[in-house]
Amino acid sequence: MAGKFTFKKFTEIDLNDPFFNSLKEDYPADTSNIGFERWFQKKAAADSTALVFDDEEGLGAFVCLKEENEPIELVEGMLPAVPRVKISTLRLAERFRGQRLGEGAIGLALWKWQQSKTDEIYVTVFEKHDLLIAQLERFGFCLAGHNPNGECVYIKSRARVDYGDPYKSFPFINPAFQNAGYLIVDDVYHDTLFPYSEVKNALQEQVGLAVANGLTKVYIGSPTSRFPYRIGEPILVYRKFNGAGQKGYKSCITSYCIVTDVIVAKENNSFKMSLDDLIRRINNKSVFDENEIRAKYNNERNLVVVEMLYSGFFGAGNNVNWVWLKNNELWPEGYPTTARLTPEQLDVILREGNIDVSNVIIN
């Protein structure tokens, strides 16, 4: 799937694109509502922007966010005013139904919410959009009630983060984690699997590209011993530089993930799962194609799959290099994937990466 998320002005987007037909049908103008078309025109007149996914076939996703602090009227009762981000529009093209573009769109909205530091994020959606509702629930949105238009109102709150599931707690790190670790990825694979922001604290084109195929990432490794990672643990993504020059300054931590699963496919030349099951499990979340996976499955002595949720990034000028890690006694003497970092050590590394830890690890 070629394409990426970018921010575009409403004036740059064609309201007559068939992509918007369902929104026009769902939100017609009447005596109590201005309707989608007039709302779009007002946003354009205000020089507003939206998060848009484009590919060779045209519009694939459209996300509009706004901050507000006002009550939410529900049939079941009024919700009090608190600082919130509202996903005022979230629409995916039919050709992406059931694919991971929706995961990326929701993830970008949740990153923007995290940056805003507001209490809640919410979205309204009609019950007929069952796949979208399933994605929202997967990422921790809970049904709060129904608005007078008959839409379901789904809310996610900082005060009630469900740390029992990494997806439901995204983009936050469980404060109860006991250890973190390193994941070492060669530069050529890293830049495909974990493209990271080139602009500090901005969700720009490279990050938009990174999440176009979803937030779930898969790493396939051939360790000499078992990876120590546990589900729910933070993992620091280390880009291993293989080019010319001072590798100690160019190899660095760029981003962090939460481990969602660790699958041992092969151990000491003993197969633990079939090739078909392995390929189905990896799907399109890895940088390797089916032939490469098949070769690794047949030829490697050990084969382990680490599934992760791409949770955050440092950005250019903030990436933490090997020299700094070594000088601060944060790089192990043995193979780094066996390292067990304490919460205090992870805190130090995140802060060096200019991450607001209090806005990432919350109680």
N, C-alpha and C positions, 0 to 999 in steps of 0.2 A: 504494500500500500504506500505509494508515493504521496507526499503531502505533509503538511505541518499545521500546527496552531499558530496564529499570529493575532495581534490586536489590530483591528481595523475600525476606522470611523464609519458610522452609519451611512454617511454620505458616499462612501466607497462601495456600499453593498446594494445590490439590485433588489428592491422590494418586490419586483415582478417575477423574480426567480421562482419556479415551481416548488422549490424547497420550502417556501413559506406558505404554501397553500393550506396545509393542515392547521397552521397557527391562525390563519385568517378564518378558517372554519370553526376552530375551537373558541376563538375570541372575537365574535362579531360585535359591531357597535350596536348599542341599544340605549335605552333611557338612563341606565345606571352605569354603563361602561363605554369608554371611548373606542374600544376595539383595538385589535392588533395593528391595523394599518395606520390609524391616527397616532397610536402610541409610538410606532416606528418613526413616523414623520416628525413627531415632537422631539424624539431623541436625536434625530438627524439635525434638526434646527438648533439643538443645544450643543452640537458638536461632540456628541457622546461617542464612546467606542464600545465594541463588543469583541469577545474572543471567538475567532472564526477558524474553522478547519477547511482548507481548500485542497483539492487534488485535481488530477487531470480531467475528472468528470464534473467538477464544479464544487458547490458548497456541500460539505459533509456534516458540519456541526456548527451550532451558533449558541453562544453562551453570553448572557448579559448579567452583570452584577451591580448591585448598588448597596450603599450603607444607609441604614435608617434607624430611628429610635422612636417607635410609635407602637401603640397596641395593635394586636392582630385579632380581628373579629372572626370568631368561629361560631358555628351553629351550636356547639356544645358549651360556649362561654367565651369570654374575652381573655386573651393572653396579655399580661401587662407589658408596657413599653420597656424594652431593654436595648442596648446597642446590638444590632444585628446586621449581618450581610444577607441580603435577599438575592437568590438566584431568580431574577425576574423573568428570564427566558432560558430554557435548556432544551434544545431540539437537535436530534440526530436524523440524518437522511435514512430512508428505508433500507438502502443498500448496506448500511452498517448495523442493522438490527442483529443483536446477538454477538457482535464482534466487540473488540476491546477498546474501540474509540470512545465509547461511553465512559469506560473506566478512566481514561486519560482526561476527558472533559470534566468529570466530577473531581478528579484529583487536582486539576489546576484551580478549580473553584475553591477547593478546600485549602490549598496553599495560599490563595489570596485572602481567604477568611483568616487563616493563621496570622498572616502579615498584618491584618487590620486590628488584631487583638480584641475584636468585639466578642461579646458573650456567646452569641448564637449565630447559626446560619440556617436558612430555611428556604423551601421551595414549594410551590403549589403545582399539583399534577392531577390530571383526571385519572380515574381508576382504570380506564381502558389501556393506559400506557403501562402495561404490566412489566415489560422488560426493564423499563426505566425505573420503576418502583423497586424492582428486585435489586438493581444496582445501588440505588439510594440506601436501601436497607442493609445491603452488604457493607456499605461504608458508614454505618452507624446512624443514619437518619431514622427517626422514630415518628410514627403517626401521632400528631397532636390533636387532630380533629379535622373538620371540614369547613371551608369558608362558604359564604352565602351563594357563591357561584357553583357550588357542588364539587369543588376540587378538594382533594386530599392535601393537607398541610403537613409536610415532613420537616422536622427540626433536628438539628444536631447541636449539642451544648457542650461548652468547655467544662461546665460543672458536673456533667454526667458522662464522662468518657468511659466507654466499655473497653477495658484493657484485656478482656478475656479473648479477644480476637484482634490481630494486627490490622485487619482491614477496617474494623469498626472504630479503632482508635486512631487511624490515620488522620492527620500527619504527625501525631504526637508519639513520643517514646514512653513506654511504661516506666514510671519512676521506681517500680519494684524490681527491675532487672538486676541480676547479680553479676553478669559478665558481658563484655562486648568482645568483638574480634576484628581481625583484618581479613579482607578478601583481596588477593593479589590478581590483577587482571592485566595482561599484556596490552600495550597502548592500542594496537590495531583493533583488538576486540573491544576494549573499553570504549573507544570513541563511537562504536556502533551501538553497544548495549547501554552505556551510561553517558550519552552526551550531556554536558553540563553547561550551566549558564555562563556566558561571557561577560555579563554585566552584574555587578554586585546587587544582591537583593532584588533582582528583576526577573520576571517570567518572560523571557524574550524568545527569539526564534529557536535557539538550540534546545532550550528546555521544551518548547512547543513541539519540536521534532522528537525529543526523547520520549514524550508521553503519548505520541500519536498512536503507537502500538500498545498503549496501556501502561500501567504502573508495575505490573507483575513482570519481574525479570528472572531469567534462569541462567545460572552459571554451571558449566559442566567441567569438572576437574578430575585429575588423576593423581590423587594424593598418595604419598607413601604410607601414611597412616590416616586413620579416620579424622574427618573434620570434627572439631569440637562444638560446632554451632548448635544452638538449641532454638526451637520455635519461640518467637517473641523477643529474641535478643537483637540488639542493634549490631550492625556490622559496617565497618568503615571500608569504603571502596578505594583501593590503592591502585593508581594507574602506574604500571611499571614501564618506564621509558626505555626503549630499545634502540634509539637512534644514536647519533654521534654527540659528543659533548659531555658535560658533567651530569651524569645520571643521578647523582645524589640530590641535585637541585631540581631536576626535571621529573623525577619520579615522585609522586605526591598523592595524598588523599584528596579526592575531588567531591565525594558525596557519601551519603550513608543510607542504609536500607534496614529493614526489619526482616529477619528470617521467618518465612512462613512454612517451610518444609525442608527437610534434608532426606534425600532418597539415595540409598546405596544400590546402584544397579549392578555392580560387579565388584567382588572382593577376592583378592588372591586368585584371580582367574576363575572364580566361581560365580556364575550368573545368578543374580538375585531377582531379576525380573526379565520378561521377554523383551526383545527389541521393539515389537509392535507397541507394547504397553509403554515403553520408554519414550518412543516417538509421540504417542498420543499425549503423554503427560507433559512433554516439553512443548509440543505444538509449535507456535511461532514466537515463543518468548525468548529464544536463544539466537545467538549470532550464527550458529551452525545450521547448515541445511541437512536434509535427510541423509545424503551420502556421507557427509562428514560425521554425523552421529553414528551411522552404521560402522564406519571405519574405527571410530573410537571404541565402540561397543565390542568389536571383534578383536582389536589389537592391544588395547590397554589392559594392564594387570588389574588396576582398580579404576572404577568409574563412579563418581558421586555427583549427584545433581543437587544444587542449592537453589531453592526458590525463594525469591525476596520481593519485598514491596519497596519500590524506589521512593524513599520518604523525604529526602532533602538534599541540597547541594550547597557547596561553599561558594563557587564562582571565581572568576579570574581575579587574581590579586589576593585571594584568600586561601587558596589551596595549600595544604600543609605538606612540605617536602620531607624527604628522607633525612636530610641533614638535621633539620630541626627536631624530628622525632628521635634521632640517635643522640643528639646533644642533650635532650631532655629525658633520656633513659626510658623512652616509650617504644623502642624498637627492640624486639627480643634477639638473643644471640642465635637461637635455633631458627627453624623455618617459621616465618611470621604467621602463617595460617593456623599454627598451633597456639598462638599467643592468647592469653586470657587477660583482658583489660578490666580493671575495676571501674565502678561508676565514677570515682574521682578522676581516674585517668581519662575516661571518655569525656568528662566535663572539660578537662584541660585542653584536649585536642579540639573539641567543638568550639571552645572559646577562641583558640588560636585561628580557627577557620572563620572567625567573626560571626559565629552563630549566637543568637540570643537564646541561651540555654533555658532560661526561665519561660520562654515562649515555645519550647520544644518538649521539655520534660516537665509536665504539669501534674499536680496532685488533684 
